Amino acid sequence: MVLEATRTLPIAVRFHLMPAYSPKLNPVEYAIHVIRLKVFHHADCKDSLPEFQRFVKDLCDSGKIFSKEQIINLLGHIEDLVLEFVNLSPKRG
């Protein structure tokens, strides 16, 4: 079904089997890492859970987790990892 839908796209689409769990290929995992660094790394042990929740919410709402350049770099890094994985995968059919 997805394969048929992509046939009409004006770009070449190739499908590859990837590992079911791939945190290095998931941009959210990188965002969680940045949130941990910016919020929890320098946290005061006296802060309450609601305060931590507010810090995380404020950071996410600010749109300052990644800059545009960082997002471009991150997507390029993920693309490199995918291409590396595909080149190491056994060829099918």
C-alpha positions in Angstrom: 0.0 0.0 0.0 2.7 2.5 0.9 4.9 1.3 -2.0 2.0 2.0 -4.4 1.4 5.4 -2.9 5.0 6.4 -3.4 5.1 5.4 -7.1 3.4 8.7 -8.0 5.8 10.9 -6.1 8.2 13.1 -8.2 11.1 11.7 -6.2 12.8 8.3 -5.9 11.7 6.5 -2.8 13.5 3.4 -1.5 12.5 1.3 1.4 14.9 -0.6 3.7 14.2 -2.8 6.7 15.6 -1.0 9.8 15.9 -2.2 13.4 12.7 -2.0 15.3 14.2 0.2 18.0 16.7 2.7 16.7 17.2 5.6 19.1 20.1 7.0 17.0 17.6 7.4 14.1 14.9 9.1 16.2 15.2 13.0 16.5 13.1 12.9 19.7 15.9 11.0 21.5 18.3 13.8 20.7 15.8 16.4 22.0 15.4 14.4 25.2 19.2 14.4 25.6 19.3 18.2 25.2 16.4 18.7 27.6 18.3 16.6 30.2 21.4 18.7 29.7 19.6 22.0 29.9 17.1 21.3 32.7 18.3 18.4 34.8 22.1 18.7 34.6 22.2 21.8 36.7 19.1 21.2 38.6 18.7 22.0 42.3 17.8 18.9 44.3 15.3 21.1 46.2 13.2 21.7 43.1 9.9 19.9 43.1 8.5 17.7 40.4 6.0 20.4 39.3 9.0 22.9 39.0 10.8 20.4 36.8 7.7 19.9 34.7 7.5 23.7 34.2 11.2 24.0 33.3 10.8 21.3 30.6 7.5 22.8 29.3 9.0 26.3 29.2 12.0 25.0 27.3 9.8 23.1 24.8 7.5 26.0 24.4 10.4 28.4 23.7 11.4 26.5 20.6 15.0 26.7 21.7 15.8 23.1 22.0 17.5 23.1 18.6 18.4 25.9 16.3 17.6 25.6 12.5 21.2 24.8 11.8 21.3 22.1 14.5 18.1 20.5 13.1 19.7 20.5 9.6 22.9 19.0 11.0 20.9 16.4 13.0 18.9 15.3 10.0 22.1 15.0 8.0 23.7 12.9 10.8 20.6 10.6 10.8 20.7 10.3 7.1 24.4 9.3 7.3 23.6 6.6 9.9 20.8 5.2 7.7 23.1 5.1 4.6 25.8 3.4 6.7 23.3 0.9 7.9 21.9 0.2 4.4 25.4 -0.3 3.0 26.2 -2.8 5.8 22.9 -4.7 5.3 22.9 -7.8 3.2 21.5 -7.2 -0.3 18.1 -8.7 -0.9 16.6 -10.1 -4.1 
